């Protein structure tokens, strides 16, 4: 559309950088950095009513977040940004904090906007939406592969902060933080979309 298409890995890196910029916009929301609390990314594992929750989700979430942190760290350092603070929430044990939520409907009933709406309504009812400097990363588990949640979507709202909905994949394997984003395993996991 605007000349020659970018190479696949360059295109993936471009989208991840754009994603990081959007994350920062959602986190800062036009306010001075020293006047507000730091941005926080909350990981939600959303499991529809007709799906059994995955047993080993914590390791996959930890690996996914570690890959994102390593990728962003490398890319920002390459562009001269040395003091990047990663906003992912971790517990005292070092694991990424994950909130598991059960859906009210079957997997086939959900699209990204419906998932986001149900998750945010549940979080509001629990008084967990307290500020707009939050990002809600909602991973939808539709079952073991080849089943998957097909919709990927993200946005920003003044009342809730930033949000993204994506598929949570449990296929066997380990996410190597040093792997190329376009490697076969990461492509299968759709890590670029996440």
C-alpha positions as a Markdown table, in Angstrom:
| # | Residue | x | y | z |
|---|---|---|---|---|
| 1 | Unk | 0.0 | 0.0 | 0.0 |
| 2 | Unk | 2.9 | 2.4 | 0.8 |
| 3 | Unk | 5.6 | 1.0 | -1.4 |
| 4 | Unk | 7.4 | -2.3 | -0.9 |
| 5 | Unk | 6.1 | -4.5 | 2.0 |
| 6 | Unk | 8.4 | -4.8 | 5.0 |
| 7 | Unk | 10.1 | -8.1 | 5.6 |
| 8 | Unk | 8.2 | -10.4 | 8.0 |
| 9 | Unk | 10.6 | -9.9 | 11.0 |
| 10 | Unk | 10.8 | -6.1 | 10.5 |
| 11 | Unk | 7.0 | -5.9 | 10.3 |
| 12 | Unk | 6.7 | -7.9 | 13.5 |
| 13 | Unk | 9.2 | -5.7 | 15.3 |
| 14 | Unk | 7.4 | -2.6 | 14.0 |
| 15 | Unk | 4.0 | -3.9 | 15.4 |
| 16 | Unk | 5.6 | -4.7 | 18.7 |
| 17 | Unk | 7.1 | -1.2 | 19.0 |
| 18 | Unk | 3.8 | 0.3 | 18.0 |
| 19 | Unk | 2.2 | -1.9 | 20.7 |
| 20 | Unk | 4.7 | -0.7 | 23.3 |
| 21 | Unk | 4.0 | 3.0 | 22.4 |
| 22 | Unk | 0.3 | 2.4 | 22.8 |
| 23 | Unk | 1.0 | 0.8 | 26.1 |
| 24 | Unk | 2.9 | 3.8 | 27.2 |
| 25 | Unk | 0.1 | 6.1 | 26.0 |
| 26 | Unk | -2.4 | 4.1 | 28.0 |
| 27 | Unk | -0.2 | 4.2 | 31.1 |
| 28 | Unk | 0.7 | 7.9 | 31.0 |
| 29 | Unk | -2.7 | 9.2 | 29.7 |
| 30 | Unk | -1.3 | 12.7 | 29.4 |
| 31 | Unk | -0.2 | 13.0 | 33.1 |
| 32 | Unk | 3.2 | 13.8 | 34.5 |
| 33 | Unk | 5.1 | 10.6 | 35.3 |
| 34 | Unk | 6.1 | 11.8 | 38.8 |
| 35 | Unk | 2.6 | 12.9 | 39.7 |
| 36 | Unk | 0.9 | 9.5 | 39.5 |
| 37 | Unk | 1.5 | 5.9 | 40.4 |
| 38 | Unk | 3.4 | 3.7 | 37.9 |
| 39 | Unk | 1.5 | 1.9 | 35.1 |
| 40 | Unk | 0.6 | -1.7 | 35.9 |
| 41 | Unk | -0.2 | -4.5 | 33.5 |
| 42 | Unk | -2.7 | -7.0 | 34.9 |
| 43 | Unk | -2.8 | -10.5 | 33.2 |
| 44 | Unk | -6.2 | -12.1 | 33.1 |
| 45 | Unk | -6.7 | -15.7 | 32.0 |
| 46 | Unk | -10.3 | -15.9 | 30.8 |
| 47 | Unk | -11.8 | -19.4 | 30.5 |
| 48 | Unk | -15.2 | -19.8 | 28.9 |
| 49 | Unk | -17.9 | -21.8 | 30.7 |
| 50 | Unk | -17.6 | -24.9 | 28.6 |
| 51 | Unk | -13.8 | -25.2 | 28.8 |
| 52 | Unk | -11.7 | -26.8 | 31.5 |
| 53 | Unk | -9.0 | -24.4 | 32.8 |
| 54 | Unk | -5.4 | -25.3 | 31.7 |
| 55 | Unk | -3.4 | -27.0 | 34.5 |
| 56 | Unk | 0.1 | -25.4 | 33.8 |
| 57 | Unk | -0.9 | -21.9 | 32.8 |
| 58 | Unk | 1.5 | -20.1 | 35.2 |
| 59 | Unk | 4.7 | -21.3 | 33.4 |
| 60 | Unk | 3.4 | -20.2 | 30.0 |
| 61 | Unk | 2.3 | -16.8 | 31.3 |
| 62 | Unk | 5.7 | -16.3 | 33.0 |
| 63 | Unk | 7.5 | -17.3 | 29.7 |
| 64 | Unk | 5.3 | -15.0 | 27.6 |
| 65 | Unk | 5.9 | -12.0 | 29.8 |
| 66 | Unk | 9.6 | -12.8 | 30.1 |
| 67 | Unk | 9.8 | -12.8 | 26.3 |
| 68 | Unk | 8.0 | -9.5 | 26.0 |
| 69 | Unk | 10.3 | -7.9 | 28.6 |
| 70 | Unk | 13.4 | -9.2 | 26.9 |
| 71 | Unk | 12.2 | -8.1 | 23.5 |
| 72 | Unk | 11.3 | -4.6 | 24.6 |
| 73 | Unk | 14.5 | -4.3 | 26.6 |
| 74 | Unk | 16.6 | -5.2 | 23.6 |
| 75 | Unk | 14.7 | -3.0 | 21.2 |
| 76 | Unk | 14.6 | 0.1 | 23.4 |
| 77 | Unk | 18.3 | -0.3 | 24.3 |
| 78 | Unk | 19.1 | -0.5 | 20.6 |
| 79 | Unk | 17.3 | 2.9 | 20.2 |
| 80 | Unk | 19.1 | 4.4 | 23.1 |
| 81 | Unk | 16.5 | 4.0 | 25.8 |
| 82 | Unk | 18.4 | 2.5 | 28.8 |
| 83 | Unk | 15.9 | 3.1 | 31.7 |
| 84 | Unk | 12.8 | 1.3 | 30.6 |
| 85 | Unk | 10.7 | 0.0 | 33.6 |
| 86 | Unk | 8.6 | -3.0 | 32.8 |
| 87 | Unk | 5.1 | -2.6 | 34.1 |
| 88 | Unk | 4.1 | -6.3 | 34.5 |
| 89 | Unk | 2.8 | -7.2 | 37.9 |
| 90 | Unk | 4.7 | -9.9 | 39.8 |
| 91 | Unk | 4.1 | -11.6 | 43.1 |
| 92 | Unk | 6.7 | -12.0 | 45.9 |
| 93 | Unk | 7.7 | -15.3 | 44.4 |
| 94 | Unk | 8.6 | -13.7 | 41.1 |
| 95 | Unk | 5.8 | -15.2 | 39.2 |
| 96 | Unk | 3.6 | -13.0 | 37.0 |
| 97 | Unk | 0.3 | -12.3 | 38.8 |
| 98 | Unk | -2.5 | -14.0 | 36.9 |
| 99 | Unk | -6.2 | -13.6 | 37.7 |
| 100 | Unk | -8.2 | -16.6 | 36.4 |
| 101 | Unk | -11.8 | -15.7 | 35.4 |
| 102 | Unk | -14.5 | -18.1 | 34.3 |
| 103 | Unk | -16.8 | -16.9 | 31.5 |
| 104 | Unk | -20.6 | -17.1 | 31.7 |
| 105 | Unk | -21.0 | -18.3 | 28.1 |
| 106 | Unk | -19.5 | -21.1 | 25.9 |
| 107 | Unk | -16.4 | -20.3 | 23.9 |
| 108 | Unk | -18.2 | -20.0 | 20.6 |
| 109 | Unk | -20.3 | -17.1 | 22.0 |
| 110 | Unk | -17.4 | -14.8 | 22.6 |
| 111 | Unk | -15.8 | -12.1 | 20.5 |
| 112 | Unk | -13.1 | -9.8 | 21.9 |
| 113 | Unk | -15.4 | -6.9 | 22.8 |
| 114 | Unk | -17.8 | -9.3 | 24.7 |
| 115 | Unk | -14.8 | -10.8 | 26.6 |
| 116 | Unk | -13.5 | -7.4 | 27.6 |
| 117 | Unk | -16.9 | -6.3 | 28.7 |
| 118 | Unk | -17.5 | -9.3 | 30.9 |
| 119 | Unk | -14.0 | -9.1 | 32.4 |
| 120 | Unk | -14.2 | -5.4 | 33.1 |
| 121 | Unk | -17.7 | -5.8 | 34.6 |
| 122 | Unk | -16.4 | -8.5 | 37.0 |
| 123 | Unk | -13.4 | -6.4 | 37.9 |
| 124 | Unk | -15.6 | -3.4 | 38.6 |
| 125 | Unk | -17.8 | -5.5 | 40.9 |
| 126 | Unk | -14.7 | -6.6 | 42.8 |
| 127 | Unk | -13.5 | -2.9 | 43.0 |
| 128 | Unk | -10.3 | -3.8 | 41.1 |
| 129 | Unk | -10.6 | -1.0 | 38.5 |
| 130 | Unk | -9.3 | 1.8 | 40.6 |
| 131 | Unk | -7.3 | 4.0 | 38.2 |
| 132 | Unk | -6.9 | 4.6 | 34.5 |
| 133 | Unk | -3.2 | 3.9 | 34.5 |
| 134 | Unk | -3.8 | 0.2 | 34.2 |
| 135 | Unk | -3.5 | -2.2 | 31.3 |
| 136 | Unk | -5.6 | -5.4 | 31.2 |
| 137 | Unk | -4.0 | -8.2 | 29.1 |
| 138 | Unk | -6.8 | -10.7 | 28.7 |
| 139 | Unk | -5.7 | -14.1 | 27.4 |
| 140 | Unk | -8.6 | -16.3 | 26.4 |
| 141 | Unk | -8.2 | -20.1 | 26.7 |
| 142 | Unk | -10.6 | -21.9 | 24.3 |
| 143 | Unk | -9.0 | -25.3 | 24.9 |
| 144 | Unk | -5.9 | -27.2 | 23.9 |
| 145 | Unk | -4.7 | -26.7 | 20.2 |
| 146 | Unk | -6.0 | -26.9 | 17.6 |
| 147 | Unk | -8.8 | -25.0 | 19.4 |
| 148 | Unk | -8.1 | -21.3 | 19.8 |
| 149 | Unk | -9.7 | -18.0 | 20.3 |
| 150 | Unk | -9.6 | -16.2 | 17.0 |
| 151 | Unk | -10.1 | -12.6 | 17.9 |
| 152 | Unk | -7.3 | -10.2 | 18.8 |
| 153 | Unk | -8.2 | -6.7 | 19.8 |
| 154 | Unk | -7.0 | -3.9 | 22.0 |
| 155 | Unk | -7.9 | -0.4 | 22.9 |
| 156 | Unk | -8.0 | 2.3 | 25.6 |
| 157 | Unk | -10.8 | 3.8 | 27.7 |
| 158 | Unk | -10.6 | 6.7 | 30.2 |
| 159 | Unk | -12.3 | 4.7 | 33.0 |
| 160 | Unk | -10.4 | 1.4 | 32.5 |
| 161 | Unk | -7.1 | 2.2 | 30.9 |
| 162 | Unk | -5.6 | 0.0 | 28.2 |
| 163 | Unk | -6.8 | -3.5 | 27.3 |
| 164 | Unk | -5.9 | -6.2 | 24.9 |
| 165 | Unk | -7.7 | -9.6 | 24.2 |
| 166 | Unk | -5.7 | -12.5 | 22.6 |
| 167 | Unk | -5.5 | -16.3 | 22.5 |
| 168 | Unk | -3.8 | -18.3 | 25.2 |
| 169 | Unk | -2.1 | -21.3 | 23.6 |
| 170 | Unk | -0.9 | -24.4 | 25.6 |
| 171 | Unk | 0.9 | -26.3 | 22.9 |
| 172 | Unk | 4.0 | -28.1 | 24.3 |
| 173 | Unk | 7.3 | -26.3 | 24.2 |
| 174 | Unk | 9.3 | -23.5 | 25.9 |
| 175 | Unk | 9.4 | -19.9 | 25.0 |
| 176 | Unk | 13.1 | -18.9 | 24.7 |
| 177 | Unk | 13.5 | -15.1 | 25.4 |
| 178 | Unk | 16.3 | -14.9 | 22.9 |
| 179 | Unk | 14.3 | -16.6 | 20.0 |
| 180 | Unk | 13.5 | -14.6 | 16.9 |
| 181 | Unk | 9.9 | -13.4 | 17.0 |
| 182 | Unk | 9.3 | -15.0 | 13.6 |
| 183 | Unk | 10.5 | -18.5 | 14.7 |
| 184 | Unk | 8.1 | -21.3 | 14.0 |
| 185 | Unk | 7.2 | -22.0 | 17.7 |
| 186 | Unk | 6.5 | -18.3 | 18.4 |
| 187 | Unk | 4.5 | -18.0 | 15.2 |
| 188 | Unk | 2.4 | -21.0 | 16.2 |
| 189 | Unk | 1.8 | -19.3 | 19.6 |
| 190 | Unk | 0.9 | -16.1 | 17.8 |
| 191 | Unk | 3.2 | -14.3 | 20.2 |
| 192 | Unk | 3.3 | -11.4 | 17.8 |
| 193 | Unk | -0.4 | -10.9 | 18.1 |
| 194 | Unk | -0.2 | -11.2 | 21.9 |
